[in-house]
């Protein structure tokens, strides 16, 4: 741990020493420093991928969400078109993935459905979906902090 920290510090000192601060623009200087730090950390430490909160969300969908976010505040015609296109594609993809996921859960629960216990509410195929919905409501990030 200490050696990795020292390696990161040494690499950062070397890269930051090379950056020229001749321009008077503070934004350019800040972007250079930020890029240097992020590149160094991603090379030496690694980059953590964003984790989807819903099980049907894929990494491809998350990257589309990030791209859509970039176009959200671009107030020209091209920006609005790209944002709408990405929003529609993402909406279709997430809706289809969620339907497929719920269909798979339902088919799995109906396979394990026992006809002899048909009178019991807890053993119905729909109870699996209801328990999943309850689980999604309960698994809030705020509740994890409290528990």
C-alpha positions in Angstrom: 0.0 0.0 0.0 2.7 2.4 1.0 4.8 1.6 -2.1 1.8 2.1 -4.4 1.1 5.5 -2.7 4.7 6.5 -3.2 4.7 5.4 -6.8 1.6 7.5 -7.5 3.1 10.6 -5.7 6.4 10.3 -7.6 4.7 9.9 -11.0 2.4 12.9 -10.2 5.4 15.0 -9.2 7.1 14.1 -12.5 4.1 14.8 -14.7 3.1 18.0 -12.9 6.7 19.3 -13.2 6.5 19.0 -17.0 3.2 20.9 -17.3 3.8 24.5 -18.5 1.9 27.2 -16.7 2.7 30.0 -19.2 -0.8 30.7 -20.3 -2.8 33.2 -18.1 -6.0 31.2 -18.5 -6.9 29.5 -15.2 -9.3 27.1 -16.9 -6.6 25.7 -19.2 -4.2 25.3 -16.3 -6.9 23.5 -14.2 -7.8 21.2 -17.1 -4.1 20.3 -17.6 -3.7 19.5 -13.9 -7.0 17.5 -13.7 -6.1 15.5 -16.8 -2.7 14.7 -15.4 -4.0 13.5 -12.1 -6.8 11.5 -13.6 -4.5 9.8 -16.2 -2.0 8.9 -13.5 -4.6 7.5 -11.2 -6.3 5.5 -13.9 -2.9 4.1 -15.1 -1.5 3.2 -11.7 -4.5 2.5 -9.5 -7.2 1.6 -12.0 -10.6 3.0 -12.8 -13.7 1.7 -11.1 -16.6 1.1 -13.5 -20.0 2.5 -12.5 -22.2 -0.2 -11.1 -25.8 -0.4 -12.2 -28.3 -0.3 -9.5 -30.9 -2.3 -11.5 -29.9 -5.8 -12.5 -31.0 -5.3 -16.1 -28.8 -2.3 -16.8 -25.7 -3.1 -18.7 -22.4 -1.3 -19.0 -23.3 -0.3 -22.6 -26.5 1.4 -21.3 -24.4 3.2 -18.6 -22.0 4.5 -21.3 -25.0 5.7 -23.4 -26.3 7.5 -20.3 -23.0 9.3 -19.9 -23.0 10.3 -23.6 -26.6 11.5 -23.3 -25.6 13.6 -20.3 -22.9 15.3 -22.3 -25.5 16.4 -24.9 -28.1 17.5 -22.4 -27.0 21.2 -22.0 -25.8 21.8 -25.6 -28.4 24.3 -26.8 -27.9 24.1 -30.5 -30.1 22.1 -32.9 -27.5 19.3 -33.3 -27.2 19.0 -29.5 -31.0 18.7 -29.1 -31.2 16.1 -31.9 -28.4 14.0 -30.4 -29.9 14.2 -26.9 -33.4 13.2 -28.1 -32.0 10.4 -30.2 -29.9 9.0 -27.3 -32.8 9.4 -24.9 -35.2 7.5 -27.2 -32.6 4.7 -27.8 -31.9 4.4 -24.1 -35.6 4.4 -23.2 -36.2 1.5 -25.7 -33.2 -0.5 -24.6 -33.9 -0.2 -20.8 -37.6 -0.9 -21.3 -36.9 -4.0 -23.4 -34.2 -5.2 -20.9 -36.5 -4.7 -17.9 -39.3 -6.6 -19.7 -37.0 -9.5 -20.6 -35.6 -9.6 -17.0 -39.1 -9.7 -15.4 -40.1 -12.3 -18.0 -37.1 -14.5 -17.0 -37.9 -14.1 -13.3 -41.6 -15.0 -14.0 -40.6 -18.0 -16.0 -38.1 -19.1 -13.4 -40.7 -18.7 -10.6 -43.4 -20.5 -12.6 -41.0 -23.4 -13.1 -40.6 -23.8 -9.4 -44.3 -23.3 -8.8 -45.8 -26.3 -7.1 -49.5 -27.0 -8.0 -50.1 -28.7 -4.7 -49.5 -25.3 -3.0 -51.8 -23.4 -5.3 -54.0 -22.2 -2.5 -51.1 -20.5 -0.8 -50.4 -16.9 -1.8 -46.7 -17.1 -0.9 -46.0 -19.8 -3.5 -47.7 -18.1 -6.5 -45.5 -17.0 -9.4 -46.6 -13.4 -8.9 -45.3 -13.3 -5.3 -41.7 -13.6 -6.7 -42.2 -10.5 -8.7 -43.8 -8.7 -5.8 -41.0 -9.7 -3.5 -38.5 -8.4 -6.1 -40.3 -5.1 -6.2 -40.3 -4.8 -2.4 -36.6 -5.7 -2.4 -35.9 -2.9 -4.9 -37.7 -0.4 -2.7 -35.9 -1.6 0.4 -32.5 -1.6 -1.1 -32.1 2.1 -1.2 -28.6 3.5 -0.7 -29.9 5.7 2.2 -31.1 2.6 4.1 -27.7 1.0 3.8 -26.1 3.9 5.7 -28.6 3.6 8.6 -28.3 -0.2 8.9 
